[in-house]
Amino acid sequence: VVPVSEQRYPAQPVRFLVGFAAGGSVDILARLFAAKMSESLGQQIIVDNRPGAGANIAGALVAKAPADGYTLLVGSAGGLAGNLAIYQKMPYNPLTDFAPIALMAFQGNVLIVNPSVPAKTVKEFIALAKSRPGQINAGSGGNGSSQHLSLEAFMSMAGVKMVHVPYKGGAPAITDLLGGQIDAIFAPLPEAVPQLGAGRLRALGVTAKKRSGALPDIPTIDEAGLAGFEFDGF
C-alpha cells in the first residue's frame, strides 16, 4: 500500500467541468488542454459539460467537490466575475471557494450578424438598431457570459436597445443565428471563425483593442465607429 502523500498525481482520471454547452469557446479550449494534458500526465482528462445558469451550475459542483485536484473548473469571465453583478445569490464565491491554477487564454469577441440583417458595418448596424428599438434579437452564451457583457456594453455606449436572448452556451446560439432565429451575437473568435470562413455569417467588428490575427480584415468596433469600445474575455 502506497501512502496517499506518496502517490503520483494524477492517480485517476481528472474532470474538467465546463459551464457551457459543447462546441462553444470554453468547451473548445477545455478539450484542447485536456488532450495535451492527458498526453503529458499519462492520465485521462474528461471534459464534463454542465451548462446552465451562466456557468453557475458547473461552478457550484466544483465548489462542493473534494479539494483533491480531480475536479477542476474551466472558468470564464462570466462565471468568475460577471455573475457576481448579475445574480442576487450565488451558489459559490469565486474569490474564496476556488484555488486558481493558470490563466488559459484571453479572447476577444466579434460582432456577427445573419446575412439577412441589412447592415455591413458597425455604423450601419447602430443606425439600424436605433431605427428598430427592441426589435433586433441578440443571442449570447448565457446571462453573465462575455457575449452578454459585450452586448450590454455595446448597447450602453451606442445608445441602442436590443433584445438579449440567452442560451446555455455559444454553440446553440450560433446555430440559431445561422437559422435566422436571432439576428446578431458577440461571439468568441473560436466559435465565429469557422462560420465566417464559410461565408454563412457576416462579421462587423471585433471587441478587442487591436484587430485579430484570425480576422485581419475585420476592424475593431472602436475604429469602425464606436470610439472607446473594448472588451476582452478570459
N, C-alpha and C positions, 0 to 999 in steps of 0.2 A: 504494500500500500504506500503510495506516494503522498506525503502531506500536501494539503491544498496550497500552502505557501510555496511549495517547490514545483508545482505543476506549471508547465509551459502554457502561456496564454497565446491563442485560444485553444482550449482543450475540447471544445464542442462548437457547433455552428453558431454564428453570430447573426442577429437580426438587425436589419436597418429598417426602422419604421418611417414611412413616408405618409404625410398627411393629405396627400392628393391622389387623384386617380392615375392609373398607369398611362404613360405616354406624355405626361407633362414635363416641364423643365426640371423640377426637383426629382422626379422619378428617373428621368434620363441620366442626370448627374449621379444619383444614388447607384444606378446599375453600372455605370462606368467605373466608379470607385469600387463597387463590390467585386467586379470581375478582376480588377488589378490586385485588390487586397486578398482575394481568395488565392491567387497565384503566389503572392509573396508570403502569406501566412500559412499556406498549406491547409486551410480550413474553409469550409463553405460559408459564404456570406449570403444570407437570404434577405431579399427585399420584400417587405411586407407592407402593402398599401392599405392604409386605413383612412380613406377620405371622409371629409365632413367637418362642419363647424369651423371652417377656416383653419384647419390643421389642429384644432384643439383636441380632437379625439385621439390622434396619434400622440400628441404631446402628453395627454393625461395618462395614456398607457405606459409611456416610458417613465414618467414621473413616479408611477406606482410600482414599477418593476424593481426587482432586486438590483442593488447597486454593485453588480458583479462584472460589468463590461460586456455582457452578452445581449443586451437590448439597448440599441443606440438610436437616437433620433437624428434624421437628416432634416434639419430645421431650415426655416427661411425667414425673411424679414417680417412676413405677416404673422406667423405663429409665435415668433420670439420677440416681436416688438409692436407691430401694428395692432394686434389683438388686444393689447393692454388698454388701448384707447377706444376700442370698439365694443368689447363685451363688458357688461357691468360686473359679471362674476366669472372669473377664470378657474378652470379645474386644476391649474398648476401655476407656479410662479417661476417664470423663466430665469429670474435672477438668482433664485436660491435652490430650485429643485433639480437643476442640471449642472454638470461639470463640462465646460466647453473643451473640445479636443482640438479641432482645427477649423479654420475658415477654408471652405472648399472653393468658392468662386464668388466673384462679383459679376452680375449680369444686368445689362440694361434691357428695357422692353422696346418694342417697336409698335407704333400705331398702324394697324392694318384694317382694311375695310373690305367688305364684299364688293365685287366689281359693279354691282347694281347701284351702289352709292355714287351719286353724281358729284364726286369731289376727287381731284387728283393731286391736291396739295393741302398742306396744313391750313393755309389761309382759306382755301375754298371749303374745307371741312368745318372750320369755325363759323364761316358765314352761313353754311348750310344748317348747322346746329342752332344758330341764332334765329334763323328763319323758321325752324321747326322745333321750338322748345318742348321738351318732354316727349318727342316723337322718335328720336334715334335710340335704339336699344344697343347698349354696350355690355358685352359679356366680361366675365373675369373668372379666375380660378377659385373664387370664393371670397366671402367677406374678410377683409383684412389682408388679402393677398397683395403682392406687388402690383398685379394688374389692377386691382380695385383702388389701391392708393394712387397709382399713376393716373387713373381716370378721375378720381376726386381732385387731385392737384390740377389736372388739366382743366376741368370744369370751373374750378375756382379762379384760376389765372386767366382763362379765356372768357369768363363771364357767360358760360352756356349751361344748359340743363339737359342732361341725357338720362335715360332710364338704365340703372345698373341691374344687370341680370347675373347673379352669382351662380357658379357651377361647383361641382365637387373636384375641380381640377381644370387645368388649362386645356387638356386634350379634348374633353367633351365640348368645351366652349368653342374650340377651333372647328370641331365637326359641325356644330350648329351655324357657325359663321360661314362655312363652306356651303351649307344648305340654305342660307338666306334667312334662318330663323332669327338671327341677330345681325346688326349692321356693322359693328366695329368691335375691336378689342385691343388693349395694350398687351401684346403677347410677348413673353420672354423669347429671346432670339432662338434657342434650340427648338422651340415649338413652331416658330414662324418661318424660318428659313426654308425648310423643305417644301412648304406650300407656296412660298413666293417664287422659288425656283421653277415650280411647275406652272406658274402664271395663273393660279386659281384664285389668288387674292392680291390686293394692291397695298403696298407699303407707302405711308405718307411721311413718317419721320421717326427717328429713334429718340429714346428718352435720355440717353447719356449725354455727357458734356461734349464728347467727341464722337465722330462717326465710327461705325462698327467696321472692322476689317472684313466681316462676313457680308456686309451690305454697304460697300464703299460709295455706291451711287445714291444712297438714301440720306438726305440731310438730317441733321439733328432738328428736333422740334424748335429749339431755340433759334437756330439760323433760318428755319423755314417760316418763322412768323410769330412765334410766341416767346418773346425775349425773356431770358432768365429761367426758362423751364429746364429742369434737370431732375432725373430720378434714376437711381441705381439700386437694384435689389441685391441681397446676398443669400 
